[in-house]
Amino acid sequence: MRTVDLIQRKRASEELSPEEIAFLVNGYTAGEIPDYQMSAFLMAVCFTGMTDREVSAMTESMMNSGGMIDLSGIPGVKVDKHSTGGVGDKTSLISAPIAAAAGVVVPMMSGRALGHTGGTLDKLESIPGFRTDLTPEQFHSQLAEHGLAFIGQTDEVAPADKKMYALRDVTGTVDSIPLIASSIMSKKLAEGMDALVLDVKVGAGAFMKRQVDARRLAALMVGIGRRLDKKVQALITDMNQPLGYAIGNALEVMEVSQTLHNEGPEDLRRLSVELASRMIFLGKVTKTLEEARELAEKKLSDGSAYKKFKQVVELQGGNSQALEKFELLPNATGMREVTTSRAGFVSGINAEDIGRASTLMGAGRDRKEDAVDPAVGVILEVKMGEKVDAGAVLCRLYYTQESTLDEAAEMVEDAFKISGQKPDERALILEVVS
């Protein structure tokens, strides 16, 4: 078969067979299909979509493009958690320790920040000494003994996804729902998990702006898991305002520590507990979801989850004292307040603009090779629905260089909407897809 023929057929909205999908994935991974042809195929997918069968075939081919991590020798159900990306979303650092403290084996293969959304690996690496480059053997050993490990995607696991994602990043094909679904699921399946809890973000600060698209993405990933005999549940959650108050790597680690000490923001706590509850339930630690919620609450409130997180930080080379002595974390050299000239109610906080401003100051990256400044970011002082007086502080910007500060401050100020009427309260968890 010829690559150009498959591109033309996909451009014409024809369904490709599993064998044809495998030909494309394997050929590109091996370097036999050039970037320009794979770019054309990916763009064709963006315009014409894929059937569920094609997405499953793409996922399996990408999953099988490299080595598989075998966790079958570790007793218990292995449950991972994944977010599609948001602003201030640090739930993995809370829900994973809660679930692990409850007895679930949690293999966390996480990603890095890209664009306006944050990355779990960057947050963890703001803890001095923390290593995410575990070998598969170290990953397996830590999971077997301690039930939780954080790792980045290795060259051996789903190399097709790694290569294709880099291409999607520079060809404007990142936000294709079939390509997102196959990318996420191929990595998760290759890491040896048995079950997966997904947090599919929707709203201004998410890749999915419309709930109908978030539902389609969630259903696709749940369906892929079902066809491959994996248990998958997805929560569709609101990302029209940042989650919690902190945006920026070290700042978010501080908020994680506060939450694990039962002192964190209510929205962050609530979502983290719900995600952990579903991990506990899918891990078969409890018979019902309600029992799982009770156990998750207990493990958070009695300090077990914090102890588990602290243990994993130490196991992976991090300085656990930084979780309590925040001066040991990277700290900004300057701070600027952003205030409002109007009195009223906070009716909107555009999460994408807040994320973009943080990235502009160095908290994120526009390209994969960009460096990240772990110290910088934004701390919100208000959330949607709160009443403010003229001159009130809306947020504080923490920075280490002033070259982009004025632009970031203007972007953040524009992100806040003040109105005369209190807005309707927004639901945090919008749907469950399972």
NURO-732039 format. One record per residue (C-alpha): residue number from 0; residue in three letters; x, y, z. Coordinates in nm, 3 decimals, decimal comma. Last residue first. Example, Ala and Ser with C-alpha at 12.3 -4.5 7.8 and 13.67 -1.06 7.14 Angstrom:
2
ATOM    nr   rest         x         y         z
ATOM     1    SER     1,367    -0,106     0,714
ATOM     0    ALA     1,230    -0,450     0,780
***
This chain:
434
ATOM    nr   rest         x         y         z
ATOM   433    SER    -1,850     0,554     3,211
ATOM   432    VAL    -1,905     0,922     3,143
ATOM   431    VAL    -1,975     1,145     3,444
ATOM   430    GLU    -2,099     1,498     3,384
ATOM   429    LEU    -2,062     1,860     3,497
ATOM   428    ILE    -1,834     1,841     3,800
ATOM   427    LEU    -1,756     2,197     3,914
ATOM   426    ALA    -2,112     2,333     3,885
ATOM   425    ARG    -2,126     2,707     3,838
ATOM   424    GLU    -2,305     2,941     4,080
ATOM   423    ASP    -2,515     3,200     3,901
ATOM   422    PRO    -2,343     3,535     3,874
ATOM   421    LYS    -2,383     3,811     4,138
ATOM   420    GLN    -2,507     4,124     3,972
ATOM   419    GLY    -2,331     4,454     3,914
ATOM   418    SER    -2,050     4,311     3,707
ATOM   417    ILE    -1,673     4,264     3,729
ATOM   416    LYS    -1,493     4,053     3,467
ATOM   415    PHE    -1,136     3,942     3,540
ATOM   414    ALA    -0,921     3,819     3,248
ATOM   413    ASP    -0,847     4,176     3,133
ATOM   412    GLU    -0,643     4,235     3,450
ATOM   411    VAL    -0,449     3,916     3,385
ATOM   410    MET    -0,354     4,019     3,032
ATOM   409    GLU    -0,252     4,366     3,147
ATOM   408    ALA    -0,034     4,217     3,420
ATOM   407    ALA     0,128     3,978     3,173
ATOM   406    GLU     0,209     4,259     2,931
ATOM   405    ASP     0,357     4,472     3,209
ATOM   404    LEU     0,560     4,179     3,347
ATOM   403    THR     0,721     4,063     3,023
ATOM   402    SER     1,065     4,223     3,068
ATOM   401    GLU     1,040     4,239     3,448
ATOM   400    GLN     1,221     3,919     3,541
ATOM   399    THR     1,180     3,690     3,844
ATOM   398    TYR     0,802     3,718     3,883
ATOM   397    TYR     0,514     3,660     4,123
ATOM   396    LEU     0,189     3,820     4,007
ATOM   395    ARG    -0,075     3,886     4,272
ATOM   394    CYS    -0,448     3,865     4,221
ATOM   393    LEU    -0,775     4,060     4,234
ATOM   392    VAL    -0,662     4,318     4,492
ATOM   391    ALA    -0,947     4,553     4,583
ATOM   390    GLY    -0,929     4,914     4,460
ATOM   389    ALA    -1,306     4,941     4,405
ATOM   388    ASP    -1,474     4,691     4,635
ATOM   387    VAL    -1,515     4,322     4,559
ATOM   386    LYS    -1,800     4,072     4,593
ATOM   385    GLU    -1,722     3,705     4,527
ATOM   384    GLY    -1,917     3,506     4,267
ATOM   383    MET    -1,610     3,390     4,073
ATOM   382    LYS    -1,293     3,361     4,279
ATOM   381    VAL    -1,083     3,619     4,460
ATOM   380    GLU    -0,720     3,660     4,572
ATOM   379    LEU    -0,572     3,465     4,283
ATOM   378    ILE    -0,201     3,377     4,307
ATOM   377    VAL    -0,016     3,397     3,977
ATOM   376    GLY     0,310     3,247     3,858
ATOM   375    VAL     0,686     3,242     3,889
ATOM   374    ALA     0,924     3,021     4,086
ATOM   373    PRO     0,951     2,715     3,859
ATOM   372    ASP     1,091     2,910     3,562
ATOM   371    VAL     1,041     2,673     3,269
ATOM   370    ALA     1,282     2,620     2,979
ATOM   369    ASP     1,150     2,594     2,623
ATOM   368    GLU     1,228     2,275     2,428
ATOM   367    LYS     0,865     2,161     2,416
ATOM   366    ARG     0,751     2,488     2,264
ATOM   365    ASP     0,511     2,748     2,409
ATOM   364    ARG     0,630     2,676     2,762
ATOM   363    GLY     0,501     2,734     3,111
ATOM   362    ALA     0,579     2,935     3,425
ATOM   361    GLY     0,803     3,181     3,237
ATOM   360    MET     0,630     3,518     3,281
ATOM   359    LEU     0,451     3,470     2,947
ATOM   358    THR     0,342     3,125     3,063
ATOM   357    SER     0,178     3,278     3,369
ATOM   356    ALA     0,003     3,534     3,147
ATOM   355    ARG    -0,114     3,258     2,914
ATOM   354    GLY    -0,256     3,060     3,206
ATOM   353    ILE    -0,445     3,363     3,340
ATOM   352    ASP    -0,573     3,434     2,988
ATOM   351    GLU    -0,685     3,072     2,950
ATOM   350    ALA    -0,862     3,076     3,286
ATOM   349    ASN    -1,081     3,375     3,198
ATOM   348    ILE    -1,208     3,483     3,538
ATOM   347    GLY    -1,576     3,579     3,518
ATOM   346    SER    -1,859     3,736     3,717
ATOM   345    VAL    -1,652     3,878     4,003
ATOM   344    PHE    -1,918     4,089     4,175
ATOM   343    GLY    -1,922     4,465     4,210
ATOM   342    ALA    -1,687     4,758     4,270
ATOM   341    ARG    -1,475     4,885     3,983
ATOM   340    SER    -1,114     5,001     3,956
ATOM   339    THR    -0,989     4,649     4,015
ATOM   338    THR    -0,641     4,561     4,141
ATOM   337    VAL    -0,343     4,361     4,012
ATOM   336    GLU    -0,065     4,335     4,269
ATOM   335    ARG     0,297     4,293     4,167
ATOM   334    MET     0,553     4,065     4,330
ATOM   333    GLY     0,928     4,032     4,289
ATOM   332    THR     1,218     3,790     4,337
ATOM   331    ALA     1,013     3,474     4,296
ATOM   330    ASN     1,083     3,171     4,515
ATOM   329    PRO     1,206     2,823     4,420
ATOM   328    LEU     1,109     2,590     4,706
ATOM   327    LEU     1,313     2,586     5,028
ATOM   326    GLU     1,130     2,900     5,147
ATOM   325    PHE     0,817     2,684     5,147
ATOM   324    LYS     0,923     2,505     5,464
ATOM   323    GLU     0,643     2,250     5,488
ATOM   322    LEU     0,654     2,070     5,153
ATOM   321    ALA     1,014     2,190     5,113
ATOM   320    GLN     1,113     1,952     5,393
ATOM   319    SER     1,042     1,669     5,148
ATOM   318    ASN     1,362     1,742     4,956
ATOM   317    GLY     1,318     1,532     4,645
ATOM   316    GLY     1,516     1,226     4,540
ATOM   315    GLN     1,234     1,011     4,406
ATOM   314    LEU     1,194     0,812     4,727
ATOM   313    GLU     1,183     1,135     4,929
ATOM   312    VAL     0,899     1,282     4,722
ATOM   311    VAL     0,724     0,943     4,737
ATOM   310    GLN     0,734     0,943     5,118
ATOM   309    LYS     0,605     1,302     5,139
ATOM   308    PHE     0,314     1,209     4,910
ATOM   307    LYS     0,230     0,905     5,123
ATOM   306    LYS     0,254     1,105     5,448
ATOM   305    TYR     0,023     1,370     5,300
ATOM   304    ALA    -0,230     1,104     5,202
ATOM   303    SER    -0,224     0,949     5,548
ATOM   302    GLY    -0,283     1,284     5,723
ATOM   301    ASP    -0,606     1,185     5,899
ATOM   300    SER    -0,824     1,420     5,689
ATOM   299    LEU    -0,702     1,302     5,349
ATOM   298    LYS    -0,714     0,929     5,418
ATOM   297    LYS    -1,055     0,968     5,585
ATOM   296    GLU    -1,206     1,167     5,297
ATOM   295    ALA    -1,083     0,905     5,050
ATOM   294    LEU    -1,230     0,626     5,265
ATOM   293    GLU    -1,570     0,795     5,282
ATOM   292    ARG    -1,565     0,856     4,908
ATOM   291    ALA    -1,474     0,492     4,842
ATOM   290    GLU    -1,763     0,376     5,061
ATOM   289    GLU    -1,993     0,591     4,847
ATOM   288    LEU    -1,844     0,444     4,530
ATOM   287    THR    -1,934     0,095     4,646
ATOM   286    LYS    -1,751    -0,232     4,706
ATOM   285    THR    -1,429    -0,078     4,834
ATOM   284    VAL    -1,062    -0,146     4,754
ATOM   283    LYS    -1,168    -0,262     4,409
ATOM   282    GLY    -0,916    -0,037     4,232
ATOM   281    LEU    -1,205     0,105     4,030
ATOM   280    PHE    -1,359     0,220     4,361
ATOM   279    ILE    -1,033     0,365     4,494
ATOM   278    MET    -0,966     0,548     4,166
ATOM   277    ARG    -1,324     0,676     4,171
ATOM   276    SER    -1,277     0,809     4,522
ATOM   275    ALA    -0,944     0,969     4,427
ATOM   274    LEU    -1,114     1,168     4,149
ATOM   273    GLU    -1,390     1,277     4,389
ATOM   272    VAL    -1,138     1,370     4,659
ATOM   271    SER    -0,931     1,578     4,416
ATOM   270    LEU    -1,244     1,755     4,286
ATOM   269    ARG    -1,361     1,853     4,634
ATOM   268    ARG    -1,019     1,961     4,761
ATOM   267    LEU    -0,948     2,179     4,459
ATOM   266    ASP    -1,291     2,345     4,479
ATOM   265    GLU    -1,262     2,397     4,857
ATOM   264    PRO    -0,922     2,563     4,852
ATOM   263    GLY    -0,656     2,401     5,075
ATOM   262    GLU    -0,614     2,371     5,452
ATOM   261    ASN    -0,665     1,998     5,504
ATOM   260    HIS    -0,287     1,934     5,533
ATOM   259    LEU    -0,299     1,761     5,193
ATOM   258    THR    -0,462     2,081     5,067
ATOM   257    GLN    -0,186     2,300     5,208
ATOM   256    SER     0,079     2,075     5,055
ATOM   255    VAL    -0,095     2,092     4,717
ATOM   254    GLU    -0,118     2,471     4,750
ATOM   253    MET     0,258     2,495     4,809
ATOM   252    VAL     0,318     2,264     4,512
ATOM   251    GLU     0,100     2,499     4,306
ATOM   250    LEU     0,317     2,798     4,391
ATOM   249    ALA     0,627     2,598     4,297
ATOM   248    ASN     0,481     2,528     3,950
ATOM   247    GLY     0,267     2,827     3,860
ATOM   246    ILE    -0,104     2,899     3,907
ATOM   245    ALA    -0,231     2,908     4,266
ATOM   244    TYR    -0,589     2,989     4,377
ATOM   243    GLY    -0,773     2,661     4,333
ATOM   242    LEU    -0,875     2,550     3,986
ATOM   241    PRO    -0,856     2,837     3,741
ATOM   240    GLN    -1,185     2,971     3,599
ATOM   239    ASN    -1,380     2,844     3,298
ATOM   238    MET    -1,233     2,499     3,355
ATOM   237    ASP    -1,545     2,303     3,453
ATOM   236    THR    -1,523     1,927     3,483
ATOM   235    ILE    -1,622     1,629     3,268
ATOM   234    LEU    -1,547     1,322     3,479
ATOM   233    ALA    -1,437     1,010     3,295
ATOM   232    GLN    -1,442     0,645     3,398
ATOM   231    VAL    -1,230     0,370     3,242
ATOM   230    LYS    -1,212    -0,001     3,325
ATOM   229    LYS    -0,983    -0,181     3,081
ATOM   228    ASP    -1,083    -0,477     2,861
ATOM   227    LEU    -0,929    -0,338     2,540
ATOM   226    ARG    -1,270    -0,259     2,387
ATOM   225    ARG    -1,377    -0,100     2,717
ATOM   224    GLY    -1,069     0,119     2,733
ATOM   223    ILE    -1,120     0,247     2,380
ATOM   222    GLY    -1,485     0,317     2,461
ATOM   221    VAL    -1,397     0,520     2,770
ATOM   220    MET    -1,152     0,719     2,559
ATOM   219    LEU    -1,406     0,790     2,285
ATOM   218    ALA    -1,682     0,873     2,536
ATOM   217    ALA    -1,459     1,128     2,709
ATOM   216    LEU    -1,361     1,293     2,381
ATOM   215    ARG    -1,724     1,313     2,264
ATOM   214    ARG    -1,833     1,452     2,603
ATOM   213    ALA    -1,560     1,716     2,590
ATOM   212    ASP    -1,673     1,810     2,239
ATOM   211    VAL    -2,038     1,846     2,352
ATOM   210    GLN    -1,921     2,048     2,652
ATOM   209    ARG    -1,762     2,311     2,430
ATOM   208    LYS    -1,421     2,475     2,478
ATOM   207    MET    -1,216     2,156     2,475
ATOM   206    PHE    -0,849     2,253     2,504
ATOM   205    ALA    -0,932     2,388     2,849
ATOM   204    GLY    -0,903     2,732     3,013
ATOM   203    ALA    -1,215     2,881     2,855
ATOM   202    GLY    -1,431     2,577     2,917
ATOM   201    VAL    -1,410     2,199     2,938
ATOM   200    LYS    -1,168     1,970     3,122
ATOM   199    VAL    -1,181     1,593     3,089
ATOM   198    ASP    -1,062     1,441     3,418
ATOM   197    LEU    -1,005     1,074     3,339
ATOM   196    VAL    -0,993     0,783     3,583
ATOM   195    LEU    -0,810     0,479     3,447
ATOM   194    ALA    -0,811     0,107     3,512
ATOM   193    ASP    -0,576    -0,187     3,457
ATOM   192    MET    -0,256     0,013     3,401
ATOM   191    GLY     0,048    -0,135     3,228
ATOM   190    GLU     0,230     0,177     3,108
ATOM   189    ALA     0,145     0,101     2,744
ATOM   188    LEU    -0,228     0,143     2,810
ATOM   187    LYS    -0,179     0,492     2,952
ATOM   186    LYS     0,048     0,604     2,671
ATOM   185    SER    -0,183     0,472     2,396
ATOM   184    MET    -0,488     0,617     2,575
ATOM   183    ILE    -0,367     0,976     2,581
ATOM   182    SER    -0,246     0,990     2,222
ATOM   181    SER    -0,542     0,796     2,081
ATOM   180    ALA    -0,793     1,028     2,249
ATOM   179    ILE    -0,610     1,349     2,154
ATOM   178    LEU    -0,583     1,233     1,790
ATOM   177    PRO    -0,953     1,147     1,773
ATOM   176    ILE    -1,049     1,485     1,930
ATOM   175    SER    -0,826     1,698     1,706
ATOM   174    ASP    -0,688     1,984     1,920
ATOM   173    VAL    -0,316     1,927     1,857
ATOM   172    THR    -0,331     1,948     1,476
ATOM   171    GLY    -0,181     2,292     1,418
ATOM   170    THR     0,130     2,158     1,244
ATOM   169    VAL     0,400     2,235     1,502
ATOM   168    ASP     0,250     2,055     1,804
ATOM   167    ARG     0,110     1,779     1,586
ATOM   166    LEU     0,465     1,686     1,482
ATOM   165    ALA     0,588     1,667     1,842
ATOM   164    TYR     0,277     1,462     1,923
ATOM   163    MET     0,354     1,221     1,638
ATOM   162    LYS     0,704     1,144     1,764
ATOM   161    LYS     0,600     1,094     2,126
ATOM   160    ASP     0,293     0,897     2,021
ATOM   159    ALA     0,493     0,665     1,800
ATOM   158    PRO     0,742     0,613     2,083
ATOM   157    ALA     0,465     0,449     2,292
ATOM   156    VAL     0,693     0,362     2,587
ATOM   155    GLU     1,063     0,309     2,501
ATOM   154    ASP     1,161     0,675     2,476
ATOM   153    THR     1,020     0,730     2,824
ATOM   152    GLN     0,706     0,922     2,917
ATOM   151    GLY     0,756     1,087     3,253
ATOM   150    ILE     0,725     0,906     3,584
ATOM   149    PHE     0,548     0,948     3,916
ATOM   148    ALA     0,537     0,649     4,153
ATOM   147    LEU     0,281     0,515     4,397
ATOM   146    GLY     0,210     0,179     4,567
ATOM   145    HIS     0,511     0,176     4,802
ATOM   144    GLU     0,685    -0,159     4,752
ATOM   143    ALA     0,555    -0,281     4,417
ATOM   142    LEU     0,515     0,070     4,278
ATOM   141    GLN     0,871     0,164     4,374
ATOM   140    SER     1,011    -0,153     4,216
ATOM   139    HIS     0,816    -0,114     3,891
ATOM   138    PHE     0,920     0,251     3,844
ATOM   137    GLN     1,282     0,167     3,930
ATOM   136    GLU     1,280    -0,112     3,668
ATOM   135    PRO     1,111     0,109     3,406
ATOM   134    THR     1,387     0,366     3,468
ATOM   133    LEU     1,287     0,672     3,666
ATOM   132    ASP     1,323     1,009     3,495
ATOM   131    THR     1,083     1,197     3,724
ATOM   130    ARG     1,347     1,305     3,975
ATOM   129    PHE     1,281     1,550     4,261
ATOM   128    GLY     1,602     1,719     4,381
ATOM   127    PRO     1,446     2,050     4,487
ATOM   126    ILE     1,065     2,041     4,448
ATOM   125    SER     1,003     2,243     4,128
ATOM   124    GLU     1,044     1,907     3,953
ATOM   123    LEU     0,704     1,798     4,081
ATOM   122    LYS     0,525     2,095     3,925
ATOM   121    ASP     0,710     2,049     3,596
ATOM   120    LEU     0,617     1,680     3,587
ATOM   119    THR     0,249     1,753     3,651
ATOM   118    GLY     0,220     1,992     3,357
ATOM   117    GLY     0,031     2,322     3,335
ATOM   116    THR    -0,192     2,450     3,056
ATOM   115    HIS    -0,142     2,782     2,872
ATOM   114    GLY     0,082     2,637     2,601
ATOM   113    LEU     0,253     2,314     2,695
ATOM   112    ALA     0,326     2,202     3,050
ATOM   111    ARG     0,477     1,858     3,094
ATOM   110    GLY     0,327     1,511     3,110
ATOM   109    SER     0,251     1,232     3,356
ATOM   108    MET     0,280     0,856     3,388
ATOM   107    MET     0,134     0,789     3,731
ATOM   106    PRO     0,132     0,419     3,828
ATOM   105    VAL    -0,109     0,408     4,126
ATOM   104    VAL    -0,147     0,081     4,321
ATOM   103    VAL    -0,455     0,138     4,536
ATOM   102    GLY    -0,434     0,076     4,912
ATOM   101    ALA    -0,612     0,379     5,060
ATOM   100    ALA    -0,282     0,568     5,093
ATOM    99    ALA    -0,233     0,511     4,720
ATOM    98    ALA    -0,574     0,664     4,645
ATOM    97    ILE    -0,505     0,971     4,859
ATOM    96    PRO    -0,151     1,001     4,720
ATOM    95    ALA    -0,289     0,996     4,360
ATOM    94    SER    -0,574     1,241     4,431
ATOM    93    ILE    -0,348     1,515     4,570
ATOM    92    LEU    -0,054     1,549     4,329
ATOM    91    SER    -0,283     1,453     4,041
ATOM    90    THR    -0,523     1,735     4,138
ATOM    89    LYS    -0,275     2,012     4,046
ATOM    88    ASP    -0,494     2,190     3,792
ATOM    87    GLY    -0,414     2,560     3,828
ATOM    86    VAL    -0,500     2,607     3,461
ATOM    85    GLY    -0,616     2,300     3,271
ATOM    84    GLY    -0,508     1,992     3,082
ATOM    83    THR    -0,669     1,669     2,962
ATOM    82    SER    -0,631     1,526     3,311
ATOM    81    HIS    -0,517     1,170     3,376
ATOM    80    LYS    -0,550     0,923     3,664
ATOM    79    ASP    -0,396     0,575     3,687
ATOM    78    VAL    -0,523     0,259     3,852
ATOM    77    LYS    -0,331    -0,069     3,890
ATOM    76    VAL    -0,558    -0,334     4,041
ATOM    75    GLY    -0,385    -0,543     4,305
ATOM    74    PRO    -0,073    -0,755     4,331
ATOM    73    ILE     0,235    -0,646     4,132
ATOM    72    GLY     0,343    -0,919     3,888
ATOM    71    SER     0,109    -0,782     3,621
ATOM    70    LEU     0,297    -0,452     3,608
ATOM    69    ASP     0,451    -0,513     3,266
ATOM    68    ILE     0,561    -0,187     3,105
ATOM    67    MET     0,511    -0,228     2,730
ATOM    66    GLY     0,794    -0,164     2,485
ATOM    65    GLY     0,750     0,032     2,168
ATOM    64    SER     0,507     0,083     1,879
ATOM    63    ASN     0,246    -0,140     2,047
ATOM    62    MET     0,061     0,148     2,215
ATOM    61    MET     0,077     0,352     1,894
ATOM    60    SER    -0,072     0,067     1,692
ATOM    59    GLU    -0,335    -0,002     1,960
ATOM    58    THR    -0,439     0,364     1,978
ATOM    57    MET    -0,460     0,403     1,600
ATOM    56    ALA    -0,672     0,088     1,573
ATOM    55    SER    -0,905     0,211     1,848
ATOM    54    VAL    -0,935     0,551     1,680
ATOM    53    GLU    -1,006     0,384     1,345
ATOM    52    ARG    -1,279     0,166     1,496
ATOM    51    ASP    -1,439     0,468     1,666
ATOM    50    THR    -1,451     0,642     1,329
ATOM    49    MET    -1,209     0,919     1,252
ATOM    48    GLY    -1,239     1,292     1,180
ATOM    47    THR    -1,270     1,465     0,841
ATOM    46    PHE    -1,089     1,796     0,891
ATOM    45    CYS    -0,848     1,710     1,173
ATOM    44    VAL    -0,794     1,361     1,027
ATOM    43    ALA    -0,689     1,516     0,697
ATOM    42    MET    -0,449     1,741     0,889
ATOM    41    LEU    -0,295     1,433     1,053
ATOM    40    PHE    -0,255     1,264     0,713
ATOM    39    ALA    -0,089     1,570     0,559
ATOM    38    SER     0,149     1,598     0,854
ATOM    37    MET     0,230     1,226     0,818
ATOM    36    GLN     0,323     1,292     0,456
ATOM    35    TYR     0,538     1,597     0,534
ATOM    34    ASP     0,710     1,424     0,826
ATOM    33    PRO     0,842     1,141     0,611
ATOM    32    ILE     0,716     0,778     0,613
ATOM    31    GLU     0,998     0,523     0,645
ATOM    30    GLY     1,131     0,677     0,967
ATOM    29    ALA     1,049     0,368     1,174
ATOM    28    THR     0,785     0,553     1,376
ATOM    27    TYR     0,630     0,687     1,055
ATOM    26    GLY     0,608     0,345     0,895
ATOM    25    ASN     0,468     0,185     1,210
ATOM    24    VAL     0,193     0,445     1,245
ATOM    23    LEU     0,099     0,453     0,877
ATOM    22    PHE     0,104     0,075     0,823
ATOM    21    ALA    -0,085     0,024     1,150
ATOM    20    ILE    -0,362     0,253     1,025
ATOM    19    GLU    -0,377     0,054     0,701
ATOM    18    GLU    -0,397    -0,277     0,887
ATOM    17    PRO    -0,670    -0,142     1,118
ATOM    16    SER    -0,870    -0,050     0,806
ATOM    15    LEU    -0,916     0,309     0,692
ATOM    14    GLU    -1,261     0,468     0,684
ATOM    13    GLU    -1,320     0,710     0,396
ATOM    12    SER    -1,368     1,081     0,467
ATOM    11    ALA    -1,228     1,192     0,126
ATOM    10    ARG    -0,918     1,332     0,300
ATOM     9    LYS    -0,882     0,988     0,460
ATOM     8    ARG    -0,880     0,828     0,116
ATOM     7    GLN    -0,629     1,079    -0,019
ATOM     6    ILE    -0,395     1,028     0,276
ATOM     5    LEU    -0,424     0,648     0,239
ATOM     4    ASP    -0,335     0,673    -0,130
ATOM     3    VAL    -0,034     0,894    -0,054
ATOM     2    THR     0,097     0,640     0,196
ATOM     1    ARG     0,105     0,361    -0,061
ATOM     0    MET     0,000     0,000     0,000
***
